C-alpha cells in the first residue's frame, strides 16, 4: 500500500478531528461523570454545539421559506 499524500493526510486528520468532537458531544454525560473537573468545559462545548445546530436549523428554515415563496 503506497503512503498517503498530503491531501489524503489532511482529509484523514479532518475526519479524526470531527469524530473526536462528535464523540465528545455524544458522550458528554459519561465524561462529566467520570471527570467532574471538566464539567464546565464540556457543558459549554455541548451548549455551543446546540446553539450552532439551532442557528443552522433557522437558516435552513429561512431558505426553505424563501424558496417556497416562488411557488
ChimeraX commands (.cxc) that place a marker at each C-alpha (Angstrom):
marker #1 position 0.00,0.00,0.00 radius 0.5
marker #1 position 1.53,3.37,-1.02 radius 0.5
marker #1 position 1.96,6.10,1.60 radius 0.5
marker #1 position -0.67,8.81,1.92 radius 0.5
marker #1 position -0.15,12.09,0.10 radius 0.5
marker #1 position -0.72,15.45,1.79 radius 0.5
marker #1 position -4.32,15.75,0.61 radius 0.5
marker #1 position -5.21,12.33,1.98 radius 0.5
marker #1 position -3.49,13.13,5.29 radius 0.5
marker #1 position -5.47,16.36,5.56 radius 0.5
marker #1 position -8.76,14.59,4.91 radius 0.5
marker #1 position -7.87,11.90,7.43 radius 0.5
marker #1 position -6.91,14.50,10.05 radius 0.5
marker #1 position -10.19,16.37,9.50 radius 0.5
marker #1 position -12.22,13.17,9.84 radius 0.5
marker #1 position -10.40,12.22,13.03 radius 0.5
marker #1 position -10.97,15.68,14.50 radius 0.5
marker #1 position -14.67,15.65,13.58 radius 0.5
marker #1 position -15.02,12.16,15.06 radius 0.5
marker #1 position -13.38,13.26,18.30 radius 0.5
marker #1 position -15.63,16.33,18.57 radius 0.5
marker #1 position -18.76,14.29,17.82 radius 0.5
marker #1 position -17.72,11.71,20.42 radius 0.5
marker #1 position -17.20,14.46,22.98 radius 0.5
marker #1 position -20.74,15.73,22.29 radius 0.5
marker #1 position -22.35,12.29,22.37 radius 0.5
marker #1 position -20.52,11.01,25.45 radius 0.5
marker #1 position -20.62,14.29,27.41 radius 0.5
marker #1 position -22.74,12.91,30.27 radius 0.5
marker #1 position -20.39,9.96,30.82 radius 0.5
marker #1 position -17.33,12.21,30.57 radius 0.5
marker #1 position -18.63,14.66,33.16 radius 0.5
marker #1 position -19.46,11.73,35.42 radius 0.5
marker #1 position -16.01,10.25,35.06 radius 0.5
marker #1 position -14.07,13.53,35.05 radius 0.5
marker #1 position -16.07,16.05,37.10 radius 0.5
marker #1 position -13.27,18.61,36.93 radius 0.5
marker #1 position -14.04,19.13,33.22 radius 0.5
marker #1 position -17.82,19.53,33.67 radius 0.5
marker #1 position -17.88,23.28,32.97 radius 0.5
marker #1 position -15.75,22.95,29.84 radius 0.5
marker #1 position -17.72,20.00,28.45 radius 0.5
marker #1 position -21.07,21.65,29.20 radius 0.5
marker #1 position -20.03,24.88,27.49 radius 0.5
marker #1 position -18.99,22.86,24.41 radius 0.5
marker #1 position -22.33,21.00,24.38 radius 0.5
marker #1 position -24.29,24.25,24.72 radius 0.5
marker #1 position -22.23,25.80,21.91 radius 0.5
marker #1 position -22.95,22.83,19.62 radius 0.5
marker #1 position -26.65,23.05,20.47 radius 0.5
marker #1 position -26.62,26.77,19.65 radius 0.5
marker #1 position -24.91,26.09,16.31 radius 0.5
marker #1 position -27.45,23.38,15.50 radius 0.5
marker #1 position -30.31,25.79,16.26 radius 0.5
marker #1 position -28.65,28.51,14.15 radius 0.5
marker #1 position -28.32,26.13,11.17 radius 0.5
marker #1 position -31.90,24.96,11.62 radius 0.5
marker #1 position -33.10,28.58,11.44 radius 0.5
marker #1 position -31.04,29.25,8.31 radius 0.5
marker #1 position -32.46,26.18,6.58 radius 0.5
marker #1 position -35.99,27.23,7.59 radius 0.5
marker #1 position -35.48,30.74,6.16 radius 0.5
marker #1 position -34.02,29.38,2.91 radius 0.5
marker #1 position -36.89,26.92,2.51 radius 0.5
marker #1 position -39.48,29.64,3.20 radius 0.5
marker #1 position -37.80,31.88,0.62 radius 0.5
marker #1 position -37.77,29.04,-1.90 radius 0.5
marker #1 position -41.43,28.29,-1.15 radius 0.5
marker #1 position -42.37,31.91,-1.93 radius 0.5
marker #1 position -41.62,31.30,-5.62 radius 0.5
marker #1 position -44.22,28.54,-5.92 radius 0.5
marker link #1:1,2 radius 0.2
marker link #1:2,3 radius 0.2
marker link #1:3,4 radius 0.2
marker link #1:4,5 radius 0.2
marker link #1:5,6 radius 0.2
marker link #1:6,7 radius 0.2
marker link #1:7,8 radius 0.2
marker link #1:8,9 radius 0.2
marker link #1:9,10 radius 0.2
marker link #1:10,11 radius 0.2
marker link #1:11,12 radius 0.2
marker link #1:12,13 radius 0.2
marker link #1:13,14 radius 0.2
marker link #1:14,15 radius 0.2
marker link #1:15,16 radius 0.2
marker link #1:16,17 radius 0.2
marker link #1:17,18 radius 0.2
marker link #1:18,19 radius 0.2
marker link #1:19,20 radius 0.2
marker link #1:20,21 radius 0.2
marker link #1:21,22 radius 0.2
marker link #1:22,23 radius 0.2
marker link #1:23,24 radius 0.2
marker link #1:24,25 radius 0.2
marker link #1:25,26 radius 0.2
marker link #1:26,27 radius 0.2
marker link #1:27,28 radius 0.2
marker link #1:28,29 radius 0.2
marker link #1:29,30 radius 0.2
marker link #1:30,31 radius 0.2
marker link #1:31,32 radius 0.2
marker link #1:32,33 radius 0.2
marker link #1:33,34 radius 0.2
marker link #1:34,35 radius 0.2
marker link #1:35,36 radius 0.2
marker link #1:36,37 radius 0.2
marker link #1:37,38 radius 0.2
marker link #1:38,39 radius 0.2
marker link #1:39,40 radius 0.2
marker link #1:40,41 radius 0.2
marker link #1:41,42 radius 0.2
marker link #1:42,43 radius 0.2
marker link #1:43,44 radius 0.2
marker link #1:44,45 radius 0.2
marker link #1:45,46 radius 0.2
marker link #1:46,47 radius 0.2
marker link #1:47,48 radius 0.2
marker link #1:48,49 radius 0.2
marker link #1:49,50 radius 0.2
marker link #1:50,51 radius 0.2
marker link #1:51,52 radius 0.2
marker link #1:52,53 radius 0.2
marker link #1:53,54 radius 0.2
marker link #1:54,55 radius 0.2
marker link #1:55,56 radius 0.2
marker link #1:56,57 radius 0.2
marker link #1:57,58 radius 0.2
marker link #1:58,59 radius 0.2
marker link #1:59,60 radius 0.2
marker link #1:60,61 radius 0.2
marker link #1:61,62 radius 0.2
marker link #1:62,63 radius 0.2
marker link #1:63,64 radius 0.2
marker link #1:64,65 radius 0.2
marker link #1:65,66 radius 0.2
marker link #1:66,67 radius 0.2
marker link #1:67,68 radius 0.2
marker link #1:68,69 radius 0.2
marker link #1:69,70 radius 0.2
marker link #1:70,71 radius 0.2
view
